Amino acid sequence: MLTKEKSLRVGITIENDEAPFWVNEIAEAIGAIPSIQLIKVSLTGVRKSEPGIFFRLFAKIDHRLLPGKLSIHSRAKHDLSSNSITLNLRSDNDDLRKLAKANLDILFHFVDCPLSDSILNASHLGTYALQFGDANLPLAYVGFAEWFAQQPVTSVKIIQVKEGQNFNQLISESITKTDFLSLSRNQTAIFSSAVDLVLTTLHRLSNSPHSISTREQKINSKHPPGFVAIVAAFFRLGSRLVNKALNKFFFIEQWVLLYGDAQKIHSVDIKNFKPIIPPKDRFWADPFIVSQGNKNYLFIEELPYQTNKGHLSCLVTDRQGKIEASQKIIETPYHLSYPFIFSYEGKWFLIPESAENKTVDLYECVSFPFEWRWRRTLLEDIKAYDSTLHFFNNRVWLFCTVQRSEGGSPNDRLHLYSIENLLEGKFVPHPMNPIISDPYHARPAGKIFQHNGNWYRPSQVCVPRYGYALAFNRIDVLNENEYQETLISQNLPEEHPFLKSMHTYNSDGGFTIIDGQIKRFRFLN
């Protein structure tokens, strides 16, 4: 049994002394955790099968045309001078004795090869591996079946490997949205999701190694894609690229605003909402509303297509939605969006999304609604998206999705932080982070609000694409140790005749404001 005085000894396998980007990210992150001691297990004598020549050709062309932010093919050497073991899979028992002497609690197996019973049983809590999708396939094929069939999501699982059995023990699982356009980008996102899942699982194991429940999972075997499937993949890649190019040439996908009367939580009727359409050279999105007297103040992200960089603006409208004034209020050298505005201790404050700057910043209003000044940085060195505050039980709670790695998704993992006084001190991360790991309802979509005595958190449905629809989640448990919510309802863009997507919901003073994405013909005014 581990105690707080004893660190968790974690081994990770690498091939020879090299590893791909996602294993390097895992190793670097583990090395920074004080409660975990990392031991690298370098495998030599590895026997593994390479993908066929036609699949390699397809993957190379796909990567050249649509490269991921991080190349899944790039590898980096590891320094094996300390805290490392070299294990020859074809040698005698000397190497196995080295492994036993390492006294590992867990061995994570990241190399594409089978291990013997003696290696699988060498760590106290077992040997864990990653499984992508619903079948065991070589890593080169990860995400191909989902990309080919345009399945909405791809699952990532951590399993405890059981040699000689027809089942494994499922330890933990998450899902990430499938990239329908590019296999390379899809694989980058999947492996980045695996990094998050491994680190989250290790964090929970280091706190309580015997508390994670498991369940049996049958081992499914599938054949890698053959020649016919690869030929079909070339045609599908080509047709998807052509469709994207034609769509971009003829159409503009523009975010617009829609407003209407305050809505009930279970039935947001957007069919009768009235649009507020921006000029054709920009979009307006992420609206927050403050209703005062006979005026509505709409705080929005404004993004001119020419710069492709968002800033924050305020539109002043009458009660019928007619714009009476508009002005840019906050602009920085980096992209801004999601102007979360709120009143605190008698003053107006605003938190924009500034993930590009790797900060979460607080702005204070000097003269409402157009003059603002920077007050303090709430979080730093973090790519946090759509930060949303909730004031509850004498604490300030900050919800945001976090993109841990460059190639990962900003839509999948909801993190929670809290503090007693918003204006001083440091936010404390919640021990359950990420509290939600699901692109169907993780990313925030507006202010948390109360309805019939319950608190509801609006969120984005980011499947099959970013910002596709709205979801409403009832917060059931919120304290410094626990978080639970229940998905109550969803509102889809198909409920409005012209919308492709919608991803923000806010209400004030009897009015509701949302945003929606429409398709406009590029060559018509």
Secondary structure, DSSP 8 states (H G I E B T S, - for coil): ---TTS-EEEEEEEETTEEEHHHHHHHHHHHT-TTEEEEEEEEES-------HHHHHHHHHHHHHS--SS-TT-EEE---SSSEEEEETTS-THHHHHHHHTT-SEEEE-SSS---HHHHTSSTT-EEEEEETTSB--GGGTTHHHHHHT-SEEEEEEEE--TTSSEEEEEEEEEEE--SS-HHHHHHHHHHHHHHHHHHHHHHHHH-TT----EEEE--B-----HHHHHHHHHHHHHHHHHHHHHHHHEEEEEEEEEEE--BTTB---TT-EEE---TTEEEEEEEEEEETTEEEEEEEEEETTTT--EEEEEEE-TT--EEEEEEEE--SS--EEEEEEEETTEEEEEEEBGGGTEEEEEEEEETTTEEEEEEEEEES--EEEEEEEEETTEEEEEEEE--STTS-SSSEEEEEEES-TTSS--EE-TT-SSEE-TTT-SB-S--EEETTEEEEEEEE-SSSTT-EEEEEEEEEESSS-EEEEEEEEE-GGGSTT-SB---EEEETTEEEEEEEEEEETT--
